[in-house]
Amino acid sequence: MQSKQSELCLDVLRRLDKAGVLSSLVLIGSWCLVVYREYFKGIGTVYAVKTRDMDFLVPPSAVFKGRHNVPDLLKDLGFIIGFRGEQGAMMLEHPELLIEFLVPDRGRGSTGLRNLPALGVNAQPLRFMDVALLLTVRLQFGDVPVVVPHPAAFALHKLLVAPRRKNAEKKRKDFDAALMILDLLDKKGEMSLACELLGKFPRPWKKSVLATLRADGRDEVATQLERATGPGAGPWPADSPGPRPPLRPSAC
């Protein structure tokens, strides 16, 4: 039986899908782990600690037909508009879920929220979000198709942001989730995808990921990932949601 929170999450996705905007958004964060259960079915168990946060990443290339007021779409589900921070980042608040919209921050030192008139919300720019867009896949969340970062992109993104977190518990949570997904990718024979993606990283980002693994005693995983030799498929950064062509296998 679905939990009340999971049912609400599905209702949100259904509303956005019916409005024609979900296909242009990328679901990120811990709820991806629930979606990955389909991807790793028959391979292993994906342990997901559900949180109240439900984040959507809006790619720079996202195109929306017409205008849709997302707060109005979700109002009768019990969501109210809230704001956080000095700049007033918009949130859609519910006792079970907290929805926010994010965009990649691509300008060094750039600040300020991004208004998204096509959705009736604003979005918070965050660093390293390009990693989530480098390779995406469309999977089922219940009866709704949703675009999420490919598990390889998810794991590498977690390893990149984990050491930058101030909260030790969240840092450990990110690291453990990344290791779990990398282990499942290895069992599925897709560790080469993670190698290829890491090979696309700017050098400082790549060094950070490998250093994070080695600092936790995961030298074997770091060495395996470091064998990224192929050129990959597509420019850095990618910014379109939906399935992407498979990367060339590397020496990993």
Secondary structure, DSSP 4 states (H G I P E B T S, - for coil): ---HHHHHHHHHHHHHHHTT-GGG-EEESTHHHHHHHHHTTTT--------SEEEEE--TT---SS---HHHHHGGGT-EEEEETTTTEEEEE-SS-EEEEEEE--STT--S-EEETTTTEEEEEETTTHHHHSSEEEEEETTEEEEEE-HHHHHHHHHHHGGG-S-HHHHHHHHHHHHHHHHHHHHHT-HHHHHHHHHHS-HHHHHHHHHHHHHTT-HHHHHHHH---S--SSPSSP---S--PPPPP---
